[in-house]
Amino acid sequence: MDNEVTPITGLDELDKHLDSLLEDPNLELIPKLFDDVELQLTDANIPPLIPRFLPRLTTLLKQYTQDPTVIVSLTVKLLRPVPFSDVFQLASPDELVQALNSPSPAANLLAMAVLHKAATSPEDVAILCNLPHLLSAFIHRWLAAPQVEVAQKGGKVLGDLLDIDCSLPPPPPPPRPTSAIQITNPPPQLTARTRPGQGVLWRLLLSDNSTTSLYPLLLGLISGHHPSTSGDAHQLSLAQGRVLRLLPRLAALDFAAVTRSDVAHPVPAHFTNVNGNGINGDSNSNSSSSSGNNTATEDDEIVPPAIPNPPRHGEGLLQYAALRMVQKSDPLMHLSLVDFFEALVSLLRVAPCRTATEAGAGASGTEVVETLRVVLAEAMAGDQMLREALLSLPDRTVEEEAEDLKRWLGDLLPGEMSNHAATSDDTLPPRQKNIDPKKQKKDMMQYMATAAS
C-alpha cells in the first residue's frame, strides 16, 4: 500500500488540449487544465509523467506566442527530478539563451530553473561553464531584468552555483545544539557543498584573463557601460543593488576571490572614455544640469547617469562595489550600501574564512580583518549614516549574539567601538528606528540560505 500512487485526474483532458495547441498555437489556452494537474503532482507521481508531457510542453513553449506562464509553471514542476545532464535533451543551450533573452519573465524563470540544476555537483557546474554564451545570457538577464522575481531567482541560482563550485574545503558541520537557546537559534548553514568544487565559475565570473570571461560583462552592467544600463539610471541602480545583495554571501564563501583581482592595467576598454559615446566616468556628465536652473523641461536632453571610476589594479569586485560603484547622492542606493555593509560584517563574523589559516585555503583570518579595516575606513570617511549604522549594529541584533558582534566590530573598527556610547533610539538614523532584532536576524539569514527558494 505504501508504494501506491494516488491517481491524477485530468491527465487525458490535458493530453488532448496539448495536442490541439501543438497543431494550432493560436488556440485559446485553458489554464485550469494545467493548474489542476500541477496541483496534484508530487515527487512520487512525477517520474512517469515526464516522458508523457515534458517533450510536448517544451515543444509548445518554442512556438507559443502568448503569455506562457501557465505552461512554464507545469514544465518547471515536471523538470524537478530531471538531472542536469539530461536537460539538454529537452532544450538546447541556444534555446535556453533564447528563453533568457525573452521579454517574458516566465520564460526567464524557466531557463534559470534549468541552470539551477547544475548546482548539485561541481561536475555539473563545470559542464555549464563550457557554455559561456549561455552563462553570459544568464548574467545579463539577472542584472538587466526589470522584474523583481527574475532578479531574485537569478541571484539565488548564481549564489548556489558558486557555492557548489567553490574550491575551498567546506566548513565542518556546526556542533549539535546543547541548550534551549541553541535549539531555538541554531547556527547558520553557510554552504551547501560537501566537498571542494573546481572553481571554474569563480574564475569565469571574477577573472579577466580569457576571451570567455564574464567579468567585463558584469562590470559593464554595474558601471553603466553596457547598453542595458548606460542610459537607464533606474536599471543601473537595480543592477548595482543585486550585486550588493549577493556579495556578502560570496565573501563568506571565498573572501580572497572577491577581494583580489587579476584585472590588468590598463583597464578594459569599456571603462575608458575614448569610445565617443559622451560618457565620462569621473567627470562632469551632469555638469550642465548642476549649474544654473536645475528644473528639467521637456526640451532638456536626458543626461546619462554619472559613471563610477573603474576598479583599481589588484582589487576585487568587493572593493569596487563597496567603494566606487554607488553614488551616495542617490538616497535609496546609499541605504542599499549601508545594508550591504551590515550584512557583510555580520556574515563574515561567522564565516569559516575568519579562522582559515592553512595555505591554499583562501584568505586567512588576518587578511580578512586587515582588508575589511581598509575598506570600512574608506567607506566610513565622511559617511555618518554608515558609521552610526555599523556602530549600533550590536544594539539591533539578538541578545545572545550582541557581545560577539561587538567584539568583532571592535577588531574591524579599532578605537571606534570603545568610544561609541550606547546609541539611543532617538539618535539613530530614521531607517534604523524600531527594528525588531528577530526580524533583523531573519533578514540576515536570507543571505546565508542555501536551500532552493
N, C-alpha and C positions, 0 to 999 in steps of 0.2 A: 504493500500500500504506500510505503514511503516514497517509492520510485515513480508513482503515478503522477502524471502531469495533468493539471486541470485543463480541459478543452477550451480553446479560444473561439469565441463566437465572432462572426462577421468576416472570417477569412475568405470565404467564397465570394462574398459581395465585393470585398476589396480586390480580389483576383480579377473579377470581371471589369471593375472600374479602371484598374491599372491597364488592362489590355485595351480598353476603349481610349484612354488617354494617350497611350503609345501610338495608336492608329491615328488619332486626331488630337494633338496637344492643345488645340484651341477650345476643346470641350470644357464646360464648366466643371471645376473640381468640386468634389463633395467632401469637405473637411471631416465630417462626422465619421465617415468610414475609416479614415486614417486614425482619428483620435480614439475611436472605440477599440481598435486593435492595439494601439500603442499602450493604452491604459492597462491592458491585460498581460503585457509582456513581463516576463521575469527571467532571471538568469537560467532557470531550468527549461523554459519553453522557447527561448530564442533560437538555440542552435539549429533545430530542424527547419526553422523558417528562413534561415539565411539564404540557402540556395533557391528557395521558392520566390522570395521577394527582392532580395538585395540587388541582384543584377538588373531587374526591371526598374527598380527605383533609381539606380544610378544612371541608367539609360534615359529615363524620363527627365531627370534633372538636367541632362545635357541639351534637351530640346524644349523644355518647358520655359515659356517666356513670361508667365505671370509670377506673382509672389510665391516663392517655393517654400515658405516657412513650414507648412504642414508636412510636405514631402520630406524636407530636411530633418524635421524632428523625429519622424519614424525611422529614417535612414540612420541617424546618429544612434538611436536606441538599438537597432539591429547590428550596427557595427561594433557594439561594445565588446563582444567576445572575440572579434576578429583580430588576430595578431598583426603587428605592423608589417611583418614580412609578406603578408598576403594582401595587403590593401591595394597594392599597385595592380593586382589582377582585376580590381573593380574600377579603379580610376588611375589614369596615368599621371605622372608628375606634371605634364603640361596641362592636363585637365584640372589639377589642383591649383596650379598657378592661375588658370582662368577663373576658378572659383574665388581665389583670394583677390583677384583684380575686379571682381564683380561689384556693382553698387549695392547688391543685395546683402544685408547683414546675415541673413540665414545661410547664404552660400559661403560667406566668410567663415562663419562659425562651424560649418560642416568641414571645410578644409582644415581648420585649426584642430578640430576633434580628431581628424585623421593624423595630423602631425603629432598630436599629443600621445598617440600610441607608441611613438618611439621612446617615450620617457619610461620604458620598462627595463631597458638594459643598455649598457654602454655600446654594445654591438649595434643595436638599432639606431642609436644616435649617430654612430659612425656612418651607417648606411645613408641616413638623411643628409649628412654633411657632404656626401658625394653628389648632392643635387643642389649646388649653390644658387641656381636660378630660382628654385623653389623656396629656399630659405630667404633669399633676397625679397621675394614677393611677400613672404610672411612678415618679415621685419617692417617692410613698407606699410603693409596693411595694419599692423599693430599700432604704428605711430601716426599713420595718416587717416585712420578711420574716424569719422566724426561721432560714431555711435559708442556709447559707454560700454555696452555689453561686449562688443567686439574687442575693445581695448582691454577690458578685464580678462577676457578669455585669452587674448594674446599674451598678456603679462604672466598669467598662470602657466600657460604652455611653455613659454620661454624659460621661466624660472625652474620648472620641473625638468626640462631638458638639460639645462645647465647643472642642476643638482646631480642628476644621474651621470652626466659627463665629467663632473669634477674629478680631477686626477689625484686629489689628496685622499688619504685614508679616511674613511668615515669615522666620526667620533664614537667612542664606546657608548652603549645604551645607558640612559640615566639609571641611577640606583633605584631599587624598589622603594616606594614611599613607606615611611615608618611612623608617620604622625598624621593626625587628622588634617593638619594644615597642608601637608604634602599630598594627601589624597585629594583634598578639595582643589588645591592649586598645583597640579603636577608640573615638573619642569618641561619646558617646551621641547618638542622634537624638531631640531633644526634641519634635518636632512632625511631623505627617503632612501638614499643609496646604502647598500650593504657592502659594497666593495669599491675600490677606486675606479673611476672612469678613465677614458682615454684623453680627455681634454681637447678633442678635435673642435668641438663647437666653441669652446672658450677661445681657442686660437683664431678661429674664423671671425668671431664677433669682436675681439679686442686686439687683434694684431693687424698691422698694415703692411705686411711683407710678402703678400701674394696677390695675384690678379683676382682671386676669388674672395678676397677679404670683404667682410661685411662692415668693417669699421668705418670706411668712408661714407657708406650709405647711412649708418647710424648717426655719425657726427653731422652729416649734411642735413638730416631731418631735424635734429635738435638744435642746430645752429642757425637754421633759416637759409641755408644754401642749397636746399633741394626744392624743386618746383612745387612740391606739395605743401611746403611751409614758407617759402620765401616771400610770398605776397599775402599771407594769411596769418595775422598776428594771433588770432584765436586758435587756429590749428597748431601753430608753433607752441603756444602755451600748453595745449593738450599733450603734444608730443613730449615736451620737457617734463611735465608732471608725471607722465607714465614712466619715464626713465627714473625720475626721482623716487617713485614708489617701488620700483624693482631693485634699485641699487643696494639698499640696506641688506636685503636677503643675499644678494651676490657677494657683498663684502663679508658677510658671516660665513659664506661657503668658501671663498678663496680671496682673502684680503689683498694678497700680493697681486693677483691678476687684475683687480680693478684699480689699483693704485700705482702700477708700473706700466710703462708703455714703450714699445719699440718704434713709435711713430718717428720717422727720421726728419731731420732738417734738410731742406725747407719743408714746411708743412704741405699737406696735399693741395693740389692746385685749386680745389673748390673753396679753400679757405683764404686764397689771395684775393686781391681787389683789382685784378687785371683782366677780368673777363668781360668788362664793358657793360655789365648789367646795372651799374649805378649803385650797387650795394657796397657799403664800406663798413667793415667790421668795427672799427673803433672810432669812427668819425661821426660826422655831424649829419647823418642821413635825415635826422629830424630837425636840423638847424633852421630850416625855412619856417617851420611852424613854431619854433621856440622863441623867435624874435618877432616883435610886432604883435598883431592880433592873433590870438590862439583859437578863435572861433572858426570852426570849419564851415564851409559853404558848399553848395552843390558843384561849384566850379573848381573847388580845390582839388589838386591832384592827390591821390591816395599815396601816402608816404609809407614805404615798407618798414617793417619793424627794425629797430636797431639790432645789429648782429653782434653777438658777443665775440670776444677775442678767441682765437684758436687755442688748442692745448699747447702747453709748454713742452719742450723736448724732455722726454723721460717720465712725465707724469701721466697718470692713467685717467680713465673715464671718470672716476670718482672725484678727483680734484677739479676737472673741467666742469662737471655738473654742479659741484658744490660751490665753486668759487667764481666761475666765469660764465656759466650758461644763462643764469636767470637775471633779468632786470628787476632789481628790488623796487624800482619805481612803480611796478605793477603790484598793487596790494595783494591780489589773490596769489600770484606767483611767489611773493615774499612769504606769505603764510605757508604755501606748499614747501618752500625751502626750510622754514622753521620745523615743520612736521617731519621733513626728511632727516634733519639733524637729530631730532628727538628719537626717531626710530633707529637711526644709525648707532647712536651711543648706547641705546637700550639693548639693541640686539648684540652688539659687539661685547657688551658686558658678559653675556652668557655664551658667546661663540667659542668654539674649540680653538680658534687661532690665538686666543689670549694666552693659552698655555702650550702652544706648539713651539717646540724649540729644536726638534730634530732637523738635520739637514735635509733639504729637498721637500720639506713639508709645508711649503708656502711661507708666509710671513711669520716671524717669531712674535711672541707676546711683546717683546721690547719694541720691535718695529711697528707693531700696531699702535702702541701708545705714542711713540715718537711721531709717527705720521699723523695720527689724529690730533696731537697737540699743535702741530704746524697748521693743519687745515682749520682747526677750530679757532686758533688765534687770528688767522687771516680773516675768517668768516665773521668773527665777532667784532672785529675792529670797526667801530662806528655803527654797529647794529645792536642797539639797546634791546630791541624786541627779542632777538635771538639770544642775547646774553641772559636776559631775565627768564626766558623760557627754559633754557638749559639749567640754570642755577636753581630754579623752582621745581624741576622735574621730580626730585625725590619727594617733595610735598604733595605731588599729584599722582603718586603710584601706590600700589597696595602696600600695606604696612610692613608685611614680612620681607619685602624687597627694598624698602626705602633706605636702610642703612648701607646695604651692599651697593646700591646705586650711588649713594652719597660718596662712599669711598672711591668708587670707580671714577666719578666726576672729579674728585679730588686729585686723582692721578692725571687726568686729562687736562684739568684746569688748575695747575698748582697756584696756590695763593688765592684763587677766586672763591673757592668754597669756604675757606676759613674766614674770609672777610664778608661772606654773604650771610646776613642775618635772615632768620625765617621770614619769608615774604608773606605779608598778609593778603587776604583776598582782594582788598581794596586797591592794592598797588600792582596786582597782576595785570598784564595787558588784557584787553577785553576778551580775546579769544580763549583765554585760559581760565576764566572765572567759572565756578560751579561745575567743574569737571568731575565726573564720577570716577574714582580710581578703578572700580571694577570694569567700567566701560573702557577706560584707558588701557587696561591690560587686554581686554577682549580685542580692541582695535589693533594693539601691537601684535597679537597672535596671528592676525591676518598676514603679516609679513613673514611669519615663521611657518605658516601652513604648508604642508607638502602633499596632503591628500587632494584628490581631484575635487573641483568645485561641484 
